[in-house]
Amino acid sequence: MATIMLRGAASWIGFVLLQQLSLRGDTVITDALSGEKQDWVGRNANIQMINENEWDSRQLAAKATLLFYCTDDRKLLDLAFSKAANKQMQVIGILHEKEWVPDLEEYASQWICHPDLYGPWQPETHPLSKPFLTKNNSEEIPYAPRTSSIMYINDAVQWIVDHEERESHIQLVNQHNQTWKESLHCSFIQAEDTRLDGFKKVQLQSQTTLTEGIEATEKWLQWIANQRK
């Protein structure tokens, strides 16, 4: 298995990426975590959390073959990309599609932009929390999507972990998006967005149904509640 560096593990998609990489058996060198995320990591031998000043270690970088980062912090991107470039390491940047700007182009050898996501570790303030966790509500819930589609986070991250696409710009899209919209009883208002016109659209056939995704999210919410007692 590979040794991988991950910046931005404290972010939502960054942490789910950390989970799936470590469960696959990869060794992941990543940022320090806190709270429930640190509790989940526990004594996982596949995860090596380091302090900010340790990222400059040449010995540390020499172990890794791949760098993921899930942040648009320019200072972190400068440090991450310069280190990866010196080692000729593959660099994959992961961003919400609405965060993409051409100025980020130079920071990664491959960019993957994802749509709105839902699922475990979803922030409580996330705009999809109410629609997705109110499965018995027959009333229409107004929701103005920020993106091209909606996707269960674990399915999106699993594709990122396993993918072999070589294109430098990839946009993930849920193949079942229209079916999900109808099931949610939501009113969707979507604006045209041409910033990702140069990206290759990858239609994902979600492995997780809407019902399964909601149930998994509810189980995670119960786990969080137990952790906080």
Secondary structure as GFF3:
##gff-version 3
##sequence-region A 1 229
A	DSSP	beta_strand	3	7	.	.	.	ID=ss1
A	DSSP	alpha_helix	12	24	.	.	.	ID=ss2
A	DSSP	beta_strand	27	31	.	.	.	ID=ss3
A	DSSP	alpha_helix	35	41	.	.	.	ID=ss4
A	DSSP	beta_strand	47	50	.	.	.	ID=ss5
A	DSSP	three_ten_helix	52	56	.	.	.	ID=ss6
A	DSSP	alpha_helix	58	63	.	.	.	ID=ss7
A	DSSP	beta_strand	66	69	.	.	.	ID=ss8
A	DSSP	alpha_helix	74	87	.	.	.	ID=ss9
A	DSSP	beta_strand	90	96	.	.	.	ID=ss10
A	DSSP	three_ten_helix	97	99	.	.	.	ID=ss11
A	DSSP	three_ten_helix	102	107	.	.	.	ID=ss12
A	DSSP	beta_strand	110	114	.	.	.	ID=ss13
A	DSSP	beta_strand	116	118	.	.	.	ID=ss14
A	DSSP	alpha_helix	129	132	.	.	.	ID=ss15
A	DSSP	beta_strand	141	143	.	.	.	ID=ss16
A	DSSP	beta_strand	150	152	.	.	.	ID=ss17
A	DSSP	alpha_helix	153	162	.	.	.	ID=ss18
A	DSSP	beta_strand	169	174	.	.	.	ID=ss19
A	DSSP	alpha_helix	177	184	.	.	.	ID=ss20
A	DSSP	beta_strand	186	188	.	.	.	ID=ss21
A	DSSP	beta_strand	200	204	.	.	.	ID=ss22
A	DSSP	alpha_helix	210	227	.	.	.	ID=ss23
###
